[in-house]
Amino acid sequence: MDEDDDDDYAYESTGNLWADIGRPDAAELHARSQLMRHVTLILRERGLTQVRAAKLLGTTQPVVSDLMNGKLQKFSIERLFSFLEALGHDVEIVVHPRKEMKRVSLRKVTVARRSA
């Protein structure tokens, strides 16, 4: 078997890129990336400039630039929660037992449907 034969295989994703590449902090990175995604989607939907977004979020334009450019390492979960709250969104944390077959812990971020 040739060393390059491994390139011919595809592996099923866990749904968490960070877990797939073996990061020990995969659950936290996944949660932060999902929170960041929601914040940036809301800002884009509102069509805010970075300066206006910064004022709304209580931060500076360079911080909003880092946010919009996906610089994940610069944002804690708590800070992303505060941005969502500043944008008029509530954040809920749900705790439940892990499913038996799951090897990787899960921190999942979802968007609630808007009521009429």
C-alpha positions as CSV (number, residue, x, y, z in Angstrom):
1,M,0.0,0.0,0.0
2,D,1.3,3.4,-1.0
3,E,1.6,6.2,1.5
4,D,-0.5,8.4,-0.8
5,D,-3.4,5.9,-0.7
6,D,-4.8,7.7,2.3
7,D,-5.6,10.7,0.1
8,D,-8.3,8.6,-1.6
9,Y,-10.4,8.3,1.5
10,A,-13.1,10.6,2.7
11,Y,-14.1,10.8,6.4
12,E,-17.5,11.6,7.7
13,S,-17.5,14.9,9.6
14,T,-18.8,15.1,13.2
15,G,-20.3,18.5,12.2
16,N,-17.6,20.2,14.3
17,L,-14.5,21.1,12.3
18,W,-12.5,21.6,15.4
19,A,-13.3,18.0,16.6
20,D,-12.5,16.7,13.2
21,I,-9.0,18.1,13.3
22,G,-8.5,16.9,16.9
23,R,-8.6,20.1,18.9
24,P,-9.1,19.5,22.6
25,D,-11.1,22.6,22.9
26,A,-13.4,21.7,20.0
27,A,-16.7,22.2,21.7
28,E,-15.8,25.8,22.8
29,L,-14.4,26.7,19.4
30,H,-17.5,25.4,17.7
31,A,-19.8,27.3,20.0
32,R,-17.8,30.5,19.6
33,S,-17.8,30.2,15.8
34,Q,-21.5,29.7,15.7
35,L,-22.2,32.7,18.0
36,M,-19.9,34.8,15.8
37,R,-21.7,33.7,12.7
38,H,-25.0,34.7,14.2
39,V,-23.7,38.2,15.3
40,T,-22.2,38.8,11.8
41,L,-25.4,37.7,10.1
42,I,-27.5,40.1,12.1
43,L,-25.1,43.0,11.4
44,R,-25.2,42.2,7.7
45,E,-29.0,41.9,7.6
46,R,-29.2,45.3,9.2
47,G,-26.8,46.8,6.7
48,L,-24.9,48.6,9.4
49,T,-21.5,50.2,8.8
50,Q,-18.7,49.0,11.1
51,V,-18.8,52.4,12.9
52,R,-22.5,52.2,13.6
53,A,-22.3,48.5,14.5
54,A,-19.5,49.4,17.0
55,K,-21.6,52.0,18.6
56,L,-24.5,49.6,19.0
57,L,-22.3,46.8,20.4
58,G,-20.4,49.2,22.7
59,T,-17.1,48.6,21.2
60,T,-14.8,50.1,18.5
61,Q,-14.7,49.8,14.7
62,P,-11.5,47.7,14.7
63,V,-13.2,45.2,17.0
64,V,-16.1,45.0,14.6
65,S,-13.7,44.5,11.7
66,D,-12.1,41.6,13.6
67,L,-15.6,40.2,14.2
68,M,-16.7,40.5,10.6
69,N,-13.4,38.9,9.4
70,G,-13.9,35.9,11.6
71,K,-11.0,36.4,14.0
72,L,-12.4,33.9,16.5
73,Q,-9.4,33.9,18.9
74,K,-10.2,37.5,19.8
75,F,-13.7,36.8,21.2
76,S,-14.9,35.0,24.3
77,I,-18.3,33.3,24.5
78,E,-19.3,35.9,27.1
79,R,-18.4,38.8,24.8
80,L,-20.3,37.3,21.9
81,F,-23.3,36.8,24.2
82,S,-23.1,40.5,25.1
83,F,-23.1,41.4,21.4
84,L,-26.2,39.3,20.8
85,E,-27.9,40.9,23.7
86,A,-27.0,44.4,22.4
87,L,-28.6,43.4,19.1
88,G,-31.8,42.6,21.0
89,H,-31.5,38.8,21.1
90,D,-31.8,36.6,24.2
91,V,-29.3,33.8,24.7
92,E,-30.3,30.6,26.4
93,I,-28.1,27.8,27.6
94,V,-29.6,24.2,27.6
95,V,-27.9,21.5,29.6
96,H,-28.8,17.8,29.1
97,P,-27.0,14.4,29.4
98,R,-24.7,13.5,26.6
99,K,-26.0,10.7,24.3
100,E,-24.3,7.4,25.0
101,M,-22.6,7.1,21.6
102,K,-21.2,10.6,21.5
103,R,-17.5,10.8,22.0
104,V,-17.2,14.6,21.7
105,S,-19.0,17.0,24.0
106,L,-21.4,19.4,22.2
107,R,-22.0,23.1,22.5
108,K,-24.7,23.9,20.1
109,V,-25.9,27.3,19.0
110,T,-29.3,27.5,17.3
111,V,-31.6,30.4,16.3
112,A,-35.1,30.4,17.7
113,R,-37.9,30.9,15.2
114,R,-39.5,34.3,15.4
115,S,-43.1,34.3,16.7
116,A,-45.7,36.1,14.7
